[in-house]
Amino acid sequence: MTVNPKSDLPAEWVSDKQDLAELVKAVRPYSGGDEYAIPDFFASDQEQQEFVAWVRTERDKELV
């Protein structure tokens, strides 16, 4: 499978066709959120709980 660049893009953005398998060969499968976790990001469990509560409040505002 190949990727066709759009002809309406500026010439400097367009390259020759590239093999899709070549483009994604270094992509690793997603194994879960733990691989993106930053240990000790929050100073305490309380700080993390406050952040989670804030996120929930903000999301609830959007649902109204």
C-alpha positions as CSV (number, residue, x, y, z in Angstrom):
1,M,0.0,0.0,0.0
2,T,1.3,3.5,-0.8
3,V,0.3,7.0,0.3
4,N,-0.5,9.5,-2.4
5,P,0.3,13.1,-1.5
6,K,-2.4,15.6,-2.2
7,S,-1.7,17.6,-5.4
8,D,-3.1,20.8,-3.8
9,L,-0.3,21.0,-1.2
10,P,2.7,23.2,-1.8
11,A,5.6,21.5,-3.6
12,E,8.0,21.7,-0.7
13,W,5.5,19.7,1.5
14,V,5.1,16.9,-1.1
15,S,7.5,14.0,-1.4
16,D,7.5,10.9,-3.5
17,K,5.1,8.1,-2.6
18,Q,6.2,6.3,0.5
19,D,5.4,2.7,1.4
20,L,3.0,2.7,4.3
21,A,4.7,-0.3,5.9
22,E,8.0,1.7,5.9
23,L,6.3,4.7,7.6
24,V,5.0,2.6,10.5
25,K,7.7,0.1,11.0
26,A,9.1,1.8,14.1
27,V,5.6,2.3,15.7
28,R,5.1,0.1,18.7
29,P,1.7,-1.3,19.7
30,Y,-0.1,0.6,22.5
31,S,0.2,-1.4,25.6
32,G,-1.7,0.8,28.1
33,G,-1.5,4.1,29.9
34,D,1.2,2.9,32.3
35,E,3.9,3.5,29.6
36,Y,3.0,7.2,29.7
37,A,2.9,7.5,33.5
38,I,5.3,9.8,35.2
39,P,6.2,8.4,38.7
40,D,5.7,10.9,41.5
41,F,4.2,13.5,39.2
42,F,2.0,14.7,42.1
43,A,3.6,15.6,45.4
44,S,1.1,13.6,47.4
45,D,-2.0,11.4,47.0
46,Q,-4.1,14.3,48.2
47,E,-2.8,16.5,45.4
48,Q,-3.7,13.8,42.9
49,Q,-7.2,13.4,44.4
50,E,-7.7,17.2,44.2
51,F,-6.7,17.2,40.5
52,V,-9.0,14.3,39.7
53,A,-11.9,16.1,41.5
54,W,-11.2,19.3,39.5
55,V,-11.2,17.4,36.2
56,R,-14.5,15.7,37.1
57,T,-16.0,19.1,38.0
58,E,-14.8,20.7,34.7
59,R,-16.2,17.7,32.7
60,D,-19.5,18.0,34.5
61,K,-19.8,21.7,33.6
62,E,-19.5,20.7,29.9
63,L,-22.4,18.3,30.2
64,V,-24.9,20.9,31.4
